[in-house]
Amino acid sequence: MTTQAAAPLPGVEQRLAAIESRLAVLEATMALFIEEQRQYREEQRAEQREFRQENNARLGRVEANLTRVYLTVIGLMGTIIVGGIILRVLG
């Protein structure tokens, strides 16, 4: 008994070539997609850094303003207390 070599099916080579070309296109598309996603993430990180810096600057200004308001209120309270003491002493 001898075994016969299977005869290639008609069109198999063409189908394989078509599948390989589609696979190559998909791989190229996937590589492009991955690169675009990487660039997008980098842009988002840069925007977040800028946003945080702006917020930190704003918070610094707010903190300075709150300190001024606090000191002003303390000063006014002191002035009122001293005024009251003077009025009691003179009155």
OpenMM code with the backbone's topology and positions (N, CA, C; nanometers):
from openmm import Vec3, app, unit

residues = "MET THR THR GLN ALA ALA ALA PRO LEU PRO GLY VAL GLU GLN ARG LEU ALA ALA ILE GLU SER ARG LEU ALA VAL LEU GLU ALA THR MET ALA LEU PHE ILE GLU GLU GLN ARG GLN TYR ARG GLU GLU GLN ARG ALA GLU GLN ARG GLU PHE ARG GLN GLU ASN ASN ALA ARG LEU GLY ARG VAL GLU ALA ASN LEU THR ARG VAL TYR LEU THR VAL ILE GLY LEU MET GLY THR ILE ILE VAL GLY GLY ILE ILE LEU ARG VAL LEU GLY".split()
positions = [
    Vec3(0.0824, -0.1172, 0.0000),
    Vec3(0.0000, 0.0000, 0.0000),
    Vec3(0.0864, 0.1228, 0.0000),
    Vec3(0.0555, 0.2032, -0.0868),
    Vec3(0.1264, 0.3297, -0.0932),
    Vec3(0.0268, 0.4402, -0.0659),
    Vec3(0.0781, 0.5416, -0.0018),
    Vec3(-0.0118, 0.6551, 0.0243),
    Vec3(0.0111, 0.7585, -0.0828),
    Vec3(-0.0958, 0.8124, -0.1227),
    Vec3(-0.0857, 0.9152, -0.2244),
    Vec3(-0.0774, 1.0524, -0.1577),
    Vec3(-0.0008, 1.1369, -0.2168),
    Vec3(0.0077, 1.2742, -0.1659),
    Vec3(-0.1240, 1.3427, -0.1970),
    Vec3(-0.1731, 1.4141, -0.0989),
    Vec3(-0.3006, 1.4811, -0.1188),
    Vec3(-0.2832, 1.5927, -0.2199),
    Vec3(-0.3701, 1.5973, -0.3090),
    Vec3(-0.3640, 1.7018, -0.4115),
    Vec3(-0.4119, 1.8327, -0.3494),
    Vec3(-0.3424, 1.9404, -0.3780),
    Vec3(-0.3845, 2.0674, -0.3195),
    Vec3(-0.5251, 2.1041, -0.3668),
    Vec3(-0.6000, 2.1552, -0.2736),
    Vec3(-0.7357, 2.1952, -0.3074),
    Vec3(-0.7306, 2.3196, -0.3941),
    Vec3(-0.8243, 2.3316, -0.4830),
    Vec3(-0.8204, 2.4476, -0.5721),
    Vec3(-0.8446, 2.5773, -0.4941),
    Vec3(-0.7575, 2.6733, -0.5152),
    Vec3(-0.7744, 2.8052, -0.4557),
    Vec3(-0.7215, 2.8197, -0.3144),
    Vec3(-0.6651, 2.7127, -0.2570),
    Vec3(-0.6177, 2.7193, -0.1186),
    Vec3(-0.5027, 2.8191, -0.1071),
    Vec3(-0.4101, 2.8153, -0.2003),
    Vec3(-0.2962, 2.9070, -0.1969),
    Vec3(-0.3436, 3.0519, -0.2062),
    Vec3(-0.4408, 3.0748, -0.2900),
    Vec3(-0.4925, 3.2117, -0.3048),
    Vec3(-0.5619, 3.2567, -0.1764),
    Vec3(-0.6370, 3.1678, -0.1168),
    Vec3(-0.7053, 3.2017, 0.0076),
    Vec3(-0.6050, 3.2303, 0.1190),
    Vec3(-0.5015, 3.1475, 0.1277),
    Vec3(-0.3982, 3.1703, 0.2284),
    Vec3(-0.3297, 3.3053, 0.2064),
    Vec3(-0.3009, 3.3367, 0.0829),
    Vec3(-0.2367, 3.4643, 0.0527),
    Vec3(-0.3291, 3.5802, 0.0907),
    Vec3(-0.4575, 3.5667, 0.0640),
    Vec3(-0.5536, 3.6714, 0.0999),
    Vec3(-0.5621, 3.6878, 0.2514),
    Vec3(-0.5630, 3.5765, 0.3228),
    Vec3(-0.5688, 3.5810, 0.4698),
    Vec3(-0.4427, 3.6467, 0.5251),
    Vec3(-0.3270, 3.6100, 0.4692),
    Vec3(-0.2012, 3.6691, 0.5143),
    Vec3(-0.1984, 3.8192, 0.4892),
    Vec3(-0.2490, 3.8616, 0.3749),
    Vec3(-0.2490, 4.0059, 0.3459),
    Vec3(-0.3458, 4.0793, 0.4393),
    Vec3(-0.4597, 4.0199, 0.4667),
    Vec3(-0.5530, 4.0818, 0.5625),
    Vec3(-0.4908, 4.0899, 0.7023),
    Vec3(-0.4213, 3.9830, 0.7407),
    Vec3(-0.3548, 3.9813, 0.8702),
    Vec3(-0.2481, 4.0902, 0.8785),
    Vec3(-0.1746, 4.1104, 0.7712),
    Vec3(-0.0723, 4.2156, 0.7684),
    Vec3(-0.1368, 4.3527, 0.7819),
    Vec3(-0.2494, 4.3729, 0.7151),
    Vec3(-0.3208, 4.5008, 0.7253),
    Vec3(-0.3713, 4.5203, 0.8680),
    Vec3(-0.4267, 4.4154, 0.9277),
    Vec3(-0.4742, 4.4247, 1.0659),
    Vec3(-0.3605, 4.4554, 1.1630),
    Vec3(-0.2450, 4.3925, 1.1423),
    Vec3(-0.1306, 4.4192, 1.2288),
    Vec3(-0.0848, 4.5636, 1.2162),
    Vec3(-0.0812, 4.6149, 1.0938),
    Vec3(-0.0412, 4.7543, 1.0722),
    Vec3(-0.1428, 4.8490, 1.1358),
    Vec3(-0.2698, 4.8172, 1.1212),
    Vec3(-0.3746, 4.9007, 1.1808),
    Vec3(-0.3639, 4.8983, 1.3326),
    Vec3(-0.3390, 4.7818, 1.3888),
    Vec3(-0.3257, 4.7696, 1.5334),
    Vec3(-0.2045, 4.8468, 1.5836),
    Vec3(-0.0937, 4.8400, 1.5126),
    Vec3(0.0263, 4.9145, 1.5522),
    Vec3(-0.0009, 5.0644, 1.5478),
    Vec3(-0.0711, 5.1093, 1.4461),
    Vec3(-0.1065, 5.2512, 1.4363),
    Vec3(-0.1991, 5.2914, 1.5503),
    Vec3(-0.2962, 5.2079, 1.5814),
    Vec3(-0.3883, 5.2349, 1.6915),
    Vec3(-0.3143, 5.2444, 1.8246),
    Vec3(-0.2224, 5.1528, 1.8476),
    Vec3(-0.1450, 5.1530, 1.9722),
    Vec3(-0.0624, 5.2804, 1.9824),
    Vec3(-0.0005, 5.3220, 1.8733),
    Vec3(0.0792, 5.4447, 1.8726),
    Vec3(-0.0084, 5.5666, 1.9001),
    Vec3(-0.1261, 5.5713, 1.8396),
    Vec3(-0.2180, 5.6833, 1.8634),
    Vec3(-0.2624, 5.6865, 2.0093),
    Vec3(-0.2880, 5.5712, 2.0666),
    Vec3(-0.3286, 5.5647, 2.2069),
    Vec3(-0.2155, 5.6117, 2.2985),
    Vec3(-0.0924, 5.5745, 2.2666),
    Vec3(0.0224, 5.6181, 2.3454),
    Vec3(0.0362, 5.7703, 2.3403),
    Vec3(0.0229, 5.8270, 2.2213),
    Vec3(0.0315, 5.9723, 2.2075),
    Vec3(-0.0821, 6.0410, 2.2822),
    Vec3(-0.2010, 5.9843, 2.2746),
    Vec3(-0.3159, 6.0423, 2.3448),
    Vec3(-0.2929, 6.0426, 2.4957),
    Vec3(-0.2414, 5.9309, 2.5490),
    Vec3(-0.2131, 5.9229, 2.6931),
    Vec3(-0.1076, 6.0247, 2.7341),
    Vec3(-0.0047, 6.0432, 2.6509),
    Vec3(0.0982, 6.1428, 2.6810),
    Vec3(0.0384, 6.2836, 2.6823),
    Vec3(-0.0480, 6.3127, 2.5862),
    Vec3(-0.1134, 6.4435, 2.5823),
    Vec3(-0.2008, 6.4641, 2.7059),
    Vec3(-0.2727, 6.3607, 2.7462),
    Vec3(-0.3574, 6.3709, 2.8639),
    Vec3(-0.2741, 6.3947, 2.9898),
    Vec3(-0.1625, 6.3260, 3.0014),
    Vec3(-0.0743, 6.3472, 3.1170),
    Vec3(-0.0209, 6.4895, 3.1202),
    Vec3(0.0168, 6.5421, 3.0031),
    Vec3(0.0679, 6.6792, 2.9964),
    Vec3(-0.0409, 6.7785, 3.0372),
    Vec3(-0.1634, 6.7563, 2.9904),
    Vec3(-0.2745, 6.8442, 3.0271),
    Vec3(-0.3032, 6.8359, 3.1772),
    Vec3(-0.2967, 6.7165, 3.2335),
    Vec3(-0.3200, 6.7005, 3.3774),
    Vec3(-0.2127, 6.7720, 3.4583),
    Vec3(-0.0846, 6.7609, 3.4126),
    Vec3(0.0222, 6.8318, 3.4825),
    Vec3(-0.0014, 6.9825, 3.4798),
    Vec3(-0.0385, 7.0354, 3.3646),
    Vec3(-0.0649, 7.1787, 3.3507),
    Vec3(-0.1826, 7.2200, 3.4390),
    Vec3(-0.2876, 7.1395, 3.4397),
    Vec3(-0.4056, 7.1681, 3.5213),
    Vec3(-0.3688, 7.1712, 3.6689),
    Vec3(-0.2881, 7.0741, 3.7130),
    Vec3(-0.2467, 7.0695, 3.8536),
    Vec3(-0.1623, 7.1901, 3.8902),
    Vec3(-0.0741, 7.2309, 3.8009),
    Vec3(0.0090, 7.3481, 3.8279),
    Vec3(-0.0766, 7.4728, 3.8422),
    Vec3(-0.1748, 7.4883, 3.7534),
    Vec3(-0.2647, 7.6039, 3.7623),
    Vec3(-0.3438, 7.6005, 3.8926),
    Vec3(-0.3931, 7.4841, 3.9293),
    Vec3(-0.4691, 7.4723, 4.0541),
    Vec3(-0.3819, 7.5010, 4.1753),
    Vec3(-0.2584, 7.4525, 4.1738),
    Vec3(-0.1682, 7.4806, 4.2846),
    Vec3(-0.1418, 7.6299, 4.2967),
    Vec3(-0.1275, 7.6979, 4.1829),
    Vec3(-0.1065, 7.8427, 4.1861),
    Vec3(-0.2304, 7.9125, 4.2431),
    Vec3(-0.3478, 7.8688, 4.2009),
    Vec3(-0.4724, 7.9278, 4.2531),
    Vec3(-0.4850, 7.9031, 4.4032),
    Vec3(-0.4549, 7.7818, 4.4455),
    Vec3(-0.4636, 7.7495, 4.5876),
    Vec3(-0.3656, 7.8338, 4.6692),
    Vec3(-0.2496, 7.8596, 4.6139),
    Vec3(-0.1533, 7.9447, 4.6822),
    Vec3(-0.2069, 8.0854, 4.7002),
    Vec3(-0.2711, 8.1380, 4.5959),
    Vec3(-0.3294, 8.2725, 4.6058),
    Vec3(-0.4453, 8.2738, 4.7046),
    Vec3(-0.5285, 8.1725, 4.7033),
    Vec3(-0.6417, 8.1652, 4.7970),
    Vec3(-0.5895, 8.1560, 4.9401),
    Vec3(-0.4876, 8.0753, 4.9597),
    Vec3(-0.4306, 8.0618, 5.0935),
    Vec3(-0.3758, 8.1958, 5.1429),
    Vec3(-0.3081, 8.2683, 5.0558),
    Vec3(-0.2551, 8.3996, 5.0942),
    Vec3(-0.3688, 8.4953, 5.1280),
    Vec3(-0.4745, 8.4914, 5.0479),
    Vec3(-0.5891, 8.5802, 5.0736),
    Vec3(-0.6586, 8.5430, 5.2051),
    Vec3(-0.6727, 8.4139, 5.2321),
    Vec3(-0.7358, 8.3719, 5.3576),
    Vec3(-0.6523, 8.4145, 5.4779),
    Vec3(-0.5222, 8.4075, 5.4635),
    Vec3(-0.4347, 8.4519, 5.5726),
    Vec3(-0.4540, 8.6010, 5.5976),
    Vec3(-0.4637, 8.6785, 5.4900),
    Vec3(-0.4862, 8.8228, 5.5049),
    Vec3(-0.6202, 8.8512, 5.5718),
    Vec3(-0.7231, 8.7795, 5.5303),
    Vec3(-0.8553, 8.7995, 5.5903),
    Vec3(-0.8514, 8.7634, 5.7379),
    Vec3(-0.7883, 8.6527, 5.7703),
    Vec3(-0.7772, 8.6087, 5.9098),
    Vec3(-0.7063, 8.7144, 5.9945),
    Vec3(-0.5940, 8.7629, 5.9453),
    Vec3(-0.5197, 8.8646, 6.0200),
    Vec3(-0.5990, 8.9944, 6.0313),
    Vec3(-0.6740, 9.0290, 5.9280),
    Vec3(-0.7571, 9.1496, 5.9336),
    Vec3(-0.8658, 9.1348, 6.0386),
    Vec3(-0.9299, 9.0190, 6.0429),
    Vec3(-1.0353, 8.9954, 6.1418),
    Vec3(-0.9767, 9.0008, 6.2826),
    Vec3(-0.8616, 8.9386, 6.3034),
    Vec3(-0.7961, 8.9421, 6.4341),
    Vec3(-0.7627, 9.0868, 6.4710),
    Vec3(-0.7122, 9.1629, 6.3756),
    Vec3(-0.6804, 9.3041, 6.4012),
    Vec3(-0.8021, 9.3849, 6.4378),
    Vec3(-0.9135, 9.3638, 6.3656),
    Vec3(-1.0371, 9.4361, 6.3964),
    Vec3(-1.0900, 9.3982, 6.5341),
    Vec3(-1.0831, 9.2703, 6.5674),
    Vec3(-1.1290, 9.2275, 6.7000),
    Vec3(-1.0441, 9.2927, 6.8089),
    Vec3(-0.9144, 9.2971, 6.7874),
    Vec3(-0.8254, 9.3610, 6.8835),
    Vec3(-0.8571, 9.5093, 6.8984),
    Vec3(-0.8841, 9.5737, 6.7855),
    Vec3(-0.9178, 9.7166, 6.7892),
    Vec3(-1.0467, 9.7393, 6.8664),
    Vec3(-1.1470, 9.6553, 6.8434),
    Vec3(-1.2750, 9.6682, 6.9134),
    Vec3(-1.2549, 9.6453, 7.0633),
    Vec3(-1.1769, 9.5452, 7.0990),
    Vec3(-1.1529, 9.5149, 7.2408),
    Vec3(-1.0802, 9.6319, 7.3081),
    Vec3(-0.9764, 9.6799, 7.2430),
    Vec3(-0.9015, 9.7941, 7.3001),
    Vec3(-0.9914, 9.9154, 7.3083),
    Vec3(-1.0740, 9.9407, 7.2075),
    Vec3(-1.1690, 10.0527, 7.2111),
    Vec3(-1.2665, 10.0400, 7.3270),
    Vec3(-1.3156, 9.9179, 7.3480),
    Vec3(-1.4074, 9.8942, 7.4595),
    Vec3(-1.3421, 9.9194, 7.5937),
    Vec3(-1.2182, 9.8761, 7.6080),
    Vec3(-1.1444, 9.8987, 7.7324),
    Vec3(-1.1238, 10.0490, 7.7544),
    Vec3(-1.0862, 10.1206, 7.6529),
    Vec3(-1.0656, 10.2649, 7.6634),
    Vec3(-1.1958, 10.3347, 7.7007),
    Vec3(-1.3069, 10.2936, 7.6401),
    Vec3(-1.4348, 10.3553, 7.6731),
    Vec3(-1.4739, 10.3298, 7.8182),
    Vec3(-1.4462, 10.2101, 7.8698),
    Vec3(-1.4791, 10.1799, 8.0107),
    Vec3(-1.3915, 10.2616, 8.1060),
    Vec3(-1.2629, 10.2725, 8.0661),
    Vec3(-1.1729, 10.3463, 8.1530),
    Vec3(-1.2083, 10.4954, 8.1524),
    Vec3(-1.2360, 10.5508, 8.0374),
    Vec3(-1.2669, 10.6932, 8.0261),
    Vec3(-1.4129, 10.7236, 8.0594),
    Vec3(-1.4999, 10.6254, 8.0454),
    Vec3(-1.6414, 10.6499, 8.0626),
    Vec3(-1.6876, 10.6338, 8.1982),
] * unit.nanometer
topology = app.Topology()
chain = topology.addChain("A")
for resn in residues:
    res = topology.addResidue(resn, chain)
    for name in ("N", "CA", "C"):
        topology.addAtom(name, app.Element.getBySymbol(name[0]), res)
